[in-house]
């Protein structure tokens, strides 16, 4: 193999593939990325056996071939090169030679035959969606999934393809985030899948590298996302996602229209006074707005008053402030609407002026 490539192209390709690679995997080849010539271009691949990433970058191919090299070493070395042009050549089946002006380097690798096969899904795209819209939807949902994988279904992110829309949901049973996105065309049949949260996190990072259309493919047990010159392949989580829609209240007794940043600042100030419990109290009164209070024996107490438009009844509840901040931090809106029933029923946060997003959070029962 002999390739001449720009540093910028290599950096872009390495950025796409290197994050799924481990550092101290017992199977050494999983710490590596695969460099391969492919129809006049350079193909870079990585996998952790759950997620696989392929990306293609431009370059001049003088000689066909393939080799795997340590991902971290390759990434950091290319980032430190001062020159724009890089020549990569495999001396044998286990050594990559890099030449760039006065830089001359040999990197020890492993034969490409040792690299795990990344499955391909060659059928027609199941759905197409705008990459920026999908990225925004993921940023508003994925963080609500369960961190503990003892319940694999809710440790993942739920996707429901329904006619011309995609419904994305994540929950850990204490809070729920749901976002709907328009597809670029209707799907031939409805479909529901659960994807690992790490897959969604990697997809989000890939989508942040550009703009364009995302094609989504499915096999019986895997999903493939194609974006620009990059493919992400992942296993699907086998299981039944909770029927979460039954817990979303149909009506509320109190609704509050409040500036998002003001509520965020009040919650952050209150959080300093609950270092152990995370519990803060929200009290809502028509004509008075929202009162945020927090106290502890060790730190003292804090009260913040926020002007807000309140409709309905006087209300109040105790919440985990982190659950509220997670939502507010990921909503790029000026105003949100807080909806409450009582101190024992789910509350909702929705962005003002949008009907495609709902966040449900359970109050704390003391």
Secondary structure, 3 states (H helix, E strand, C coil): CEEEEEHHHHHHHHHHHHCCCCCCCCCHHHHEEEEEEECCEEEEEEECCCEEEEEEECCEEEECCEEEEEHHHHHHHHHCCCCCEEEEEECCCCEEEEEECCEEEEEEEECHHHCCCCCCCCCCCCEEEEHHHHHHHHHCCHHHCCCCCCCCCCCEEEEEEECCEEEEEEECCCEEEEEEEECCCCCCCCEEEEEEHHHHHHHHHHHCCCCCEEEEEECCCEEEEEECCEEEEEEECCCCCCCHHHHCCCCCCEEEEEEHHHHHHHHHHHHCCCCCCCEEEEEEECCCEEEEEEEECCCEEEEEEECCEEEECCEEEEEEHHHHHHHHHCCCCCEEEEEECCCCCCEEEEECCCCCEEEEECCCCC
